[in-house]
Every structure is written in C-alpha cells, then in structure tokens.
C-alpha cells in the first residue's frame, strides 16, 4: 500500500485516510459527477487539443478557469503561467493516448463517495481518450468544485451560453444523467411533493424553466421527445399524434416547461424500469395521466434532450420559430436521423437555416463541414462561401456554440450569420434570391 501512497500528491495527504484496495482499469466516466464540474473544463480542452472540437472557446474556458482558481500559481506545483499548465496537460494527454493510464507512475485518489481528491487533468484526458483508470479509494470527503463554485469564476447567471455549453459536455460523457421535464398543464402547487420524490433517488444538479412560446414549438419538443414512436404520426399526416400531445401538455397553462437535470444516487436508479416507477408515483399526484412528467430513458435520449433545453441559441431562436414545416426539408432531416449521421462535424447553412425556422422551403441543403468529412447524400458543401464571412473560420462556425442552434439534434448557423453572408454576397454578386432572403430574415429578426 505504501507503494501506491508514494505516487500521490503529498499536498492532499490530509484526505488520504484509511485507503482501500486499488481498483484497476475502471471506466473513467464513473468518476465524472456534478461535485467536480472542473473536470468538464479539462474534457473540453482535451477535445480541443486532440482536434475533436476545434474551437478556441475550449482553450479560453480552460484559461479562465485556471486564472480564477489560482492565478496560475498552485501551492502543489511549480507551474507559474498558463503556458506551463497547458504544456503539462498536453504532455499528460499525449502520454495517456500512447501508453494508457500507467499505474506504475500514477493513480487517481477518490473519497468514500467516489469523488476525485486529485487528478482532474488525468481524469479528463482519460475520459476523452476512453482509457481505463486505476483508482484508490479513501475514507474521506474530497474538495468540491460544483456549479456554484464555477459561477464565481464565470458568472454563469449572466453567461448562460457558457453554462449551457458546460452542461451539454457534462451530459455527453456522464452516462447516468437523466433529464426530467414537468409539463405546463400540471398543477404547480403539487411540485414540492413531486420534487421530494425525485430527491429520494438522486440529486438535482440544475433546474431550468423554458417557455414553449407557441403550439408549433410544443409540437417540435414532442417530436424530439418521441421521434420514432408510431403514435406521433409521420410527414404524410403532419405528425397528428405530436400535435395532439403538444395541445395536451400545454392545455390552458402559461406554456412553461420546468426542466430538471437529475443525477441518480445509484446506477440502477437511471434505468428505464426505475424511472418508470418514479414517474408513476409522480403521475398519481398530478392526476393528468401522461401529461405531467416525462424523462429521458437512456444516455442517448439525455444527449438529444440536452440540445433542446441546454443550448442558449436554440431557445432564443426556436421560441421565435414560425408554425410552418416544410416536408422536403423535414424528410431529409429524418433520413439523417434514421441513418444516425453524427451532427458533430458539420453545421447547416444557407436556406436550410431558414427552413428550420419556418421561413421558406430550401432548394438545397448546404453545410459547412470539416475537410475530411464525407457529405451524406442530400447535403452539399458551403465551404466556398466562407469568403463572405469576414472574421469567421469554418471550424468556429461548426464548433463554437456562439454560432449555432440545434434543430432536431442538428446544428444550424445562427440566422444573424446567414444574414451577414447574404448581405456581403449580394453586395458583390447581386442576385434576386439573396435580396428576397435578406428581406425575409430582416422581417423575422425585427
């Protein structure tokens, strides 16, 4: 045991109480939790360094986190500048990528609740690289860097986009998180009793209220929730089941959905079977059948729902969306969803954005994309149009959350960016189509 203890950082020695057996080759995601949200910042920097998510925002957030944490002068290190930290982290990432997590050199200490005591950089790198970790557990309680602490770094209440970006990336890797939604039609006087039931089985990481805005947005949310279920209908009948459900969950209410990010105390509490039991208890209190509460059933659904409720631009744009849906456009999107085409390496541009917002049917579906990505059938490259977007790079358009919103799980450029592109292009190569689109977009935005 002394051999293991000698590998740990002596700065945290007060936490190394009553060590248990070393656990080898553990899934690193089991240590990702809301008590150490700083690990998410290490994750997004690792994605940036490895070329997975190529936006400078990931590096900027890592910089500000370290600056606010200790101004680059940690008591347990000889690093004194951001570049010192960055180079050290890059070396850690490279080492784990090549050699895996080497327990001959290092192990991760955790407390009795499986919260890391030290090693957030190693944990973040191992999660992104999907490398097993070696863990030594102690009978202590580790330091906490939760959302409240990060709020003191980033002022998250004012910078909601940063908060949402951290949550989306947290959800991306934390497999047991679930999103619970309380629908507008419920009696909110009963919320306290229902929230207490949820808390019996886990922690509420974050709550958020989301105004549906209109029936069309309710329809969109229902379609996202239940996509693939036969009862919601299809393009041929304009998803009549989804329309019925949207009316049922809104009723005569103010249209506010309350969203809960739920972290279960045990892995079994995140299962479909156990979630059903929780929802049945709560439905028996609200007494509006299946119209009071819904939850994601698994990790994939939680990721999908996160793009509805934890993306600032999505909420901003889609609450303004018109009630018009274009079948040709929706049909292509459905094929992408059914084929499980990953959204990560491209972003919709041009008239596809206008279609997502219900402004007009597109003649083609253009995307900005990374060079090595092979475009699926039905999509065409817009990369040549970057010349009309001064100050933007293709990578920042694709990967920086400031620049896009989500619709049906796919990224679409913010309409203001489309407007800039069309105005610049029209000034250099006047075409009636661009002029018409400029007028439509200005009217919508204003």
C-alpha positions in Angstrom: 0.0 0.0 0.0 2.9 2.4 0.7 4.0 2.0 -2.9 0.6 3.3 -4.0 0.6 6.2 -1.5 4.0 7.3 -2.6 2.6 8.0 -6.0 0.1 10.5 -4.7 0.4 14.3 -4.3 1.5 15.0 -0.8 -0.3 18.3 -0.9 -3.6 16.3 -0.4 -2.3 14.0 2.3 -5.0 15.0 4.8 -7.5 13.3 2.5 -5.6 10.0 2.3 -7.4 8.3 5.2 -7.9 4.5 5.5 -7.1 3.5 1.9 -8.9 0.5 0.5 -7.9 -1.8 -2.4 -6.6 -0.4 -5.7 -9.3 -0.8 -8.4 -7.6 -1.2 -11.8 -8.8 -0.3 -15.3 -12.0 1.4 -14.2 -14.3 3.2 -16.7 -13.2 6.9 -16.1 -16.8 8.2 -16.6 -17.9 6.7 -13.3 -15.9 9.5 -11.6 -17.5 12.3 -13.6 -20.1 14.0 -11.4 -21.5 17.4 -10.5 -19.3 17.7 -7.5 -16.3 18.2 -9.7 -17.5 20.2 -12.7 -14.0 21.4 -13.3 -13.3 18.0 -14.9 -15.7 19.1 -17.7 -13.4 22.1 -18.5 -10.4 19.7 -18.7 -12.5 17.5 -21.0 -13.3 20.3 -23.5 -9.6 21.4 -23.5 -8.6 17.8 -24.3 -11.1 17.7 -27.1 -9.6 21.0 -28.4 -6.0 19.7 -28.2 -6.9 16.4 -29.9 -8.7 18.1 -32.7 -12.1 16.7 -31.8 -13.8 20.1 -31.1 -11.8 22.7 -32.9 -13.0 25.9 -31.3 -10.7 28.3 -29.4 -13.5 28.7 -26.9 -12.5 25.4 -25.3 -9.0 26.8 -24.6 -10.3 30.2 -23.4 -12.6 28.5 -20.8 -9.6 26.4 -19.6 -7.5 29.6 -19.3 -10.1 31.5 -17.3 -10.8 28.5 -15.1 -7.1 28.3 -14.0 -6.8 32.1 -13.7 -9.8 32.3 -11.4 -8.8 29.2 -9.5 -5.2 30.1 -8.5 -4.0 32.7 -11.0 -1.6 30.0 -12.3 0.2 29.7 -9.0 -0.9 26.5 -7.4 0.5 25.6 -4.0 1.1 22.0 -5.1 3.0 22.7 -8.3 6.0 24.6 -9.7 3.9 25.8 -12.7 3.6 29.6 -12.8 2.0 30.6 -16.1 -0.9 29.4 -18.3 1.6 28.1 -20.8 3.2 26.0 -18.0 -0.2 24.4 -17.2 -1.1 24.0 -20.9 2.2 22.2 -21.8 1.9 20.0 -18.8 -1.7 19.0 -19.7 -0.7 18.4 -23.3 2.1 16.1 -22.1 -0.4 14.2 -19.9 -2.8 13.8 -22.8 -0.1 12.6 -25.2 1.2 10.1 -22.6 -2.3 8.6 -21.9 -3.0 8.5 -25.6 0.2 6.5 -26.3 0.7 4.5 -23.1 -2.8 4.4 -21.5 -3.2 5.2 -17.8 0.1 4.0 -16.3 -0.4 2.9 -12.7 3.3 2.4 -12.3 3.6 6.2 -12.3 0.2 7.5 -11.1 -3.2 6.6 -9.6 -6.3 8.5 -9.0 -7.3 9.0 -5.3 -11.1 9.3 -4.6 -13.1 9.8 -1.5 -15.7 7.5 0.0 -18.3 8.9 -2.4 -16.1 8.2 -5.5 -15.3 11.9 -5.9 -11.8 12.6 -7.0 -9.4 14.1 -4.5 -6.7 15.0 -7.1 -6.1 14.3 -10.8 -8.8 16.2 -12.7 -6.5 16.6 -15.7 -5.7 12.9 -15.8 -9.3 12.1 -15.4 -10.5 14.5 -18.1 -7.9 13.2 -20.6 -8.8 9.5 -19.8 -12.5 10.2 -20.4 -11.9 11.7 -23.8 -9.4 9.0 -24.8 -11.6 6.2 -23.4 -8.7 4.8 -21.4 -9.3 2.8 -18.2 -8.0 4.3 -14.9 -6.6 2.9 -11.7 -8.4 4.2 -8.6 -7.5 4.1 -4.9 -10.4 4.9 -2.5 -10.1 6.7 0.9 -12.5 7.2 3.8 -12.6 11.0 3.5 -14.6 13.7 1.8 -12.9 15.4 -1.2 -12.9 19.1 -2.1 -15.8 20.2 -4.2 -15.8 22.4 -7.4 -19.5 22.4 -8.3 -21.6 24.8 -10.4 -21.8 27.2 -7.6 -18.0 27.4 -7.5 -17.8 27.7 -11.2 -20.4 30.5 -11.1 -17.8 32.5 -9.1 -15.3 32.0 -11.9 -17.5 32.6 -15.0 -20.6 34.5 -13.6 -22.8 31.8 -15.2 -26.1 33.6 -14.4 -25.0 36.3 -16.8 -23.2 34.0 -19.2 -25.9 31.4 -19.8 -24.2 30.3 -23.1 -21.2 29.1 -21.1 -23.3 27.3 -18.5 -25.3 25.5 -21.3 -22.1 24.6 -23.1 -20.6 23.0 -19.9 -23.8 21.1 -19.2 -24.1 19.7 -22.7 -20.5 18.5 -22.5 -21.1 17.1 -19.0 -24.1 15.2 -20.3 -22.1 14.0 -23.3 -19.8 11.9 -21.1 -21.8 11.3 -17.8 -23.8 8.2 -18.8 -26.2 8.1 -15.8 -27.6 11.6 -16.0 -31.2 12.0 -17.0 -33.4 14.9 -18.0 -36.8 15.1 -16.3 -39.4 17.5 -17.7 -42.5 18.7 -15.8 -45.1 19.8 -18.4 -47.0 23.1 -18.2 -50.5 21.6 -17.8 -49.7 20.1 -14.3 -50.8 21.8 -11.0 -47.6 23.5 -9.9 -48.9 23.6 -6.3 -48.1 19.9 -6.1 -44.5 20.4 -7.3 -42.9 20.4 -3.9 -44.2 16.9 -3.1 -43.1 15.6 -6.5 -39.6 17.1 -6.3 -39.2 15.4 -2.9 -39.9 12.0 -4.6 -37.2 12.8 -7.2 -34.7 13.7 -4.5 -35.2 10.3 -2.8 -33.4 8.7 -5.7 -30.8 11.3 -6.7 -29.5 14.9 -6.8 -31.0 17.7 -8.8 -28.0 19.2 -10.5 -29.8 22.1 -12.2 -33.3 23.3 -12.9 -34.4 25.4 -15.8 -37.7 26.9 -16.9 -38.3 27.0 -20.6 -41.2 28.9 -22.3 -42.6 26.9 -25.1 -43.8 30.1 -26.7 -46.5 28.6 -29.1 -48.1 25.4 -30.2 -45.5 25.0 -33.0 -42.7 24.8 -30.5 -44.6 22.4 -28.3 -45.1 20.3 -31.4 -41.3 20.4 -32.1 -40.5 19.4 -28.5 -42.9 16.5 -28.6 -41.5 15.3 -31.9 -38.0 15.4 -30.4 -39.1 13.5 -27.3 -41.0 10.7 -29.1 -39.4 10.6 -32.5 -39.8 7.0 -33.9 -42.8 6.2 -31.8 -45.7 5.2 -34.2 -48.3 7.1 -32.3 -46.9 10.6 -33.1 -47.6 10.1 -36.8 -45.4 11.0 -39.8 -44.8 13.6 -42.5 -47.8 12.3 -44.5 -50.3 13.1 -41.8 -48.2 16.1 -40.4 -47.5 14.2 -37.2 -51.0 14.4 -35.9 -50.1 12.5 -32.7 -47.4 15.0 -31.9 -49.9 17.9 -32.4 -52.4 16.2 -30.1 -49.7 15.6 -27.4 -48.5 19.2 -27.7 -52.0 20.5 -27.1 -52.4 18.1 -24.1 -49.2 19.1 -22.3 -49.9 22.9 -22.7 -53.6 23.0 -22.1 -54.7 26.4 -20.8 -51.4 26.9 -19.0 -48.7 29.6 -19.4 -46.7 27.2 -21.5 -43.7 27.0 -19.1 -41.8 23.6 -19.0 -39.6 23.0 -16.0 -36.5 21.0 -16.8 -34.5 19.0 -14.2 -31.1 17.6 -14.7 -31.1 14.5 -12.5 -28.1 12.6 -11.1 -29.2 9.3 -9.6 -27.6 8.1 -6.3 -27.2 4.6 -7.8 -26.8 3.3 -11.4 -30.0 1.3 -11.1 -32.0 4.5 -10.5 -31.1 5.6 -14.0 -32.6 2.5 -15.6 -35.8 2.6 -17.7 -37.6 0.4 -15.2 -36.7 2.6 -12.2 -37.5 5.8 -13.9 -41.0 4.4 -14.8 -41.6 3.8 -11.1 -40.6 7.4 -10.2 -42.8 8.8 -12.9 -45.8 6.6 -11.9 -45.5 7.9 -8.3 -45.5 11.5 -9.5 -48.3 11.0 -12.1 -50.5 9.7 -9.3 -50.1 13.0 -7.5 -50.6 15.3 -10.5 -53.5 13.2 -11.9 -53.3 14.3 -15.6 -52.4 10.9 -16.9 -49.2 11.0 -19.0 -49.3 14.8 -19.5 -47.5 15.8 -16.3 -44.0 14.4 -16.5 -41.5 12.9 -19.0 -37.9 11.8 -18.8 -35.1 10.6 -21.0 -34.9 6.9 -20.8 -31.2 6.4 -21.5 -28.0 8.3 -22.2 -28.7 8.8 -25.9 -32.0 10.4 -25.2 -30.5 12.6 -22.5 -27.9 13.9 -25.0 -30.8 14.6 -27.5 -32.9 16.4 -24.9 -29.9 18.5 -23.8 -29.8 20.2 -27.2 -33.4 21.3 -26.6 -33.1 22.6 -23.1 -29.4 23.4 -22.5 -28.4 25.4 -25.6 -28.9 29.1 -25.3 -29.2 29.9 -29.0 -31.7 27.0 -29.6 -34.1 28.5 -27.0 -33.6 32.0 -28.4 -34.3 31.1 -32.0 -36.9 28.4 -31.7 -39.2 30.3 -29.4 -39.4 32.8 -32.3 -40.0 30.0 -34.9 -43.0 30.2 -37.2 -45.5 27.4 -37.2 -44.6 26.3 -40.8 -42.9 23.0 -41.5 -41.5 22.1 -45.0 -41.9 18.4 -45.9 -38.9 18.2 -48.3 -36.6 19.7 -45.7 -38.0 17.6 -42.8 -37.8 14.4 -44.9 -34.0 14.9 -45.4 -33.6 15.5 -41.7 -35.5 12.4 -40.9 -33.2 10.3 -43.2 -30.2 11.7 -41.4 -31.6 10.9 -38.0 -32.6 7.4 -39.0 -29.2 6.8 -40.6 -27.6 8.1 -37.3 -25.5 10.7 -39.1 -23.4 12.4 -36.4 -24.0 16.1 -36.2 -20.6 16.9 -34.8 -18.5 17.7 -37.9 -20.9 20.0 -39.8 -23.4 22.8 -39.4 -26.3 23.6 -41.7 -26.1 26.9 -43.6 -28.0 29.0 -46.1 -31.7 28.3 -46.8 -31.6 25.2 -44.6 -31.5 27.6 -41.6 -34.4 29.5 -42.9 -36.3 26.2 -43.3 -35.6 25.2 -39.7 -37.2 28.4 -38.6 -40.2 28.0 -40.9 -39.3 30.9 -43.2 -39.1 29.1 -46.6 -38.5 25.8 -48.3 -34.9 25.3 -49.3 -33.9 24.3 -52.9 -30.8 22.5 -51.5 -29.3 21.8 -48.1 -25.9 23.4 -47.7 -23.4 22.7 -44.8 -20.1 24.0 -43.6 -18.0 20.9 -42.7 -14.6 19.8 -41.8 -12.5 18.9 -44.9 -12.0 15.2 -44.3 -15.8 14.6 -43.7 -17.7 12.8 -46.4 -21.0 14.5 -47.1 -24.1 12.2 -46.9 -26.5 12.2 -49.8 -28.8 15.2 -49.9 -26.2 17.6 -48.5 -23.9 20.0 -50.4 -20.8 21.9 -49.3 -21.0 25.5 -48.5 -17.3 25.8 -47.5 -16.5 28.1 -50.5 -18.9 30.7 -49.1 -16.6 31.4 -46.1 -15.2 34.2 -48.2 -18.4 36.2 -47.4 -18.0 35.8 -43.7 -15.2 38.1 -42.6 -13.8 37.3 -39.1 -15.1 33.7 -39.1 -13.4 30.4 -39.7 -15.1 27.2 -40.8 -14.0 25.5 -37.6 -15.5 28.2 -35.4 -18.8 28.1 -37.4 -19.0 24.3 -36.8 -17.8 24.0 -33.2 -18.3 27.3 -31.3 -21.7 27.3 -29.6 -22.0 31.0 -30.0 -22.5 30.5 -33.7 -25.3 27.8 -34.0 -28.5 26.5 -32.6 -29.9 23.0 -32.7 -33.0 21.7 -34.5 -33.9 18.0 -34.4 -30.5 17.3 -33.0 -28.5 19.0 -35.8 -26.6 22.3 -35.8 -27.8 25.3 -37.8 -25.9 28.6 -38.1 -27.5 31.5 -36.3 -29.7 33.4 -38.6 -27.7 36.6 -38.0 -24.7 34.9 -39.5 -26.7 33.8 -42.6 -27.8 37.4 -42.9 -24.2 38.7 -42.9 -23.2 36.2 -45.5 -26.1 37.0 -47.8 -25.7 40.8 -47.4 -21.9 40.5 -48.3 -22.6 38.2 -51.2 -25.4 40.4 -52.6 -23.1 43.5 -52.4 -20.5 41.7 -54.6 -22.7 39.5 -56.7 -26.3 40.8 -56.7 -28.9 38.1 -57.1 -32.7 38.5 -56.6 -32.8 35.3 -54.4 -30.4 36.8 -51.9 -32.3 40.1 -51.8 -35.5 38.3 -51.2 -33.9 36.2 -48.4 -32.4 39.4 -46.8 -35.9 41.0 -46.6 -37.4 37.8 -45.1 -34.7 37.5 -42.5 -34.8 41.2 -41.5 -38.5 41.0 -41.1 -38.2 37.8 -38.9 -35.4 39.2 -36.7 -37.1 42.5 -36.2 
